[in-house]
Amino acid sequence: MTTIEKRMERARLVEEGRALMDRAGAENRDLLTEEEAQYNRIMGQVDSLLTQIVREERQAALDLEIRAKAVEQPAGKPANERSVESRAFDRYLRGGPGILNAEENRALSMGLDTAGGYLVAPQQFVASLIQAVDNAIFMRGPGMATVQPALLKAESLGAPSLEADIADPTWTSELLIGSEDSTMAFGKRELRPHPLAKYIKVTNTLLRQSSIDVEALVRNRLAYKLGVVMENAYLNGSGVLQPLGVFTASNDGIPTSRDVSTGNTTTSIGTDGLIEAKYTLKGQYWGKAKWLFHRDAIKQVRKLKDGDGQYIWGAGISTGTPDRILDLPYLVSEYAPSTFTTGLYVGILGDFSNYWIADALDMQIQRLVELYAATNQVAFVARFESDGMPVLSEAFVRVKLA
């Protein structure tokens, strides 16, 4: 099945699920138990197809990039030959030292199964690792937050802000100059990168005898773990020694005046609530605006209709067209709020380019060889310094339960 065919099949499944909803609605009842199970199964297939579509489109883009690089490969140098720098990067991970308490220290070794022994087998072993799917990380991705150039010679990044504009001019006569303005005021946004670190120890024996590349695995997992902690902070951080998240009410970021609960109930999102949120955001932001919800919230939104009986959630059918809510694209994050109780946030709509991120240190992972030589171990230390905050509150609207 081609990508286009999968998109068409996905659209067909969406209509099949909606037919169940419409049948129950026409009979003025909720879905029966078996209908609910069937609906959830259909929506599971819809999500599975989307995952396949995204993967195939991403792979197609990568294939094009690889073919383009192959064409550019200098004469006399094999296309698959790796540079000295690339090979060195695989052998030595870059970074700086970290300081953790004793409870956080853990050594990987071959002698204990759960600490690495499962990776070394006395028989032929599949050279792959069974693991859970990684959570999506997108705040630092294309079309999202504005990542400022790394701070090299300063402790913080400051940016002037216009806190209050000039008051409207008044109509006057030919010989008068109107009234003097006293409202214009300036402020400043400051981002001060905070350190984030972790390290892990691995025995040289495990590195040498493992059926998979343990060093590459450790490097990738440390990088991913730094990423998810930052992602969570960009959404939910307190702003105290960490980024200020978009779901944290603060006068330094997004105040409570940008919260919309009208049209929602105390336990669920309503169509009117999402419409209120969309039209609270100025139309000038709609071109770049995106919704952000947890998957539990999307499950609710998929069943919602507008006043004309039309579903407000729409599946993207054409290649490159995302699914949409009220004609605006959305993102699904495991770190978005997922508790549906009175007064809590359940989503946000905004132009995320108005969330700024400032780094003082590129992500670094260092290989410490000598420090633990006495115990036949190598330490891998991951370190990063970053801060983030919403810099323009009117570019965001939070969805809140009543």
Helices and strands as residue ranges (DSSP letters): H 3-26, H 33-72, H 84-91, G 102-104, E 107-108, G 113-115, G 117-119, E 146-147, E 157-164, E 185-191, E 194-203, H 204-209, H 214-236, G 256-258, E 259-260, H 271-280, G 283-285, E 290-293, H 295-301, E 313-314, E 324-325, E 328-332, E 345-350, G 352-354, E 355-368, G 373-375, E 377-390, G 393-395, E 396-400
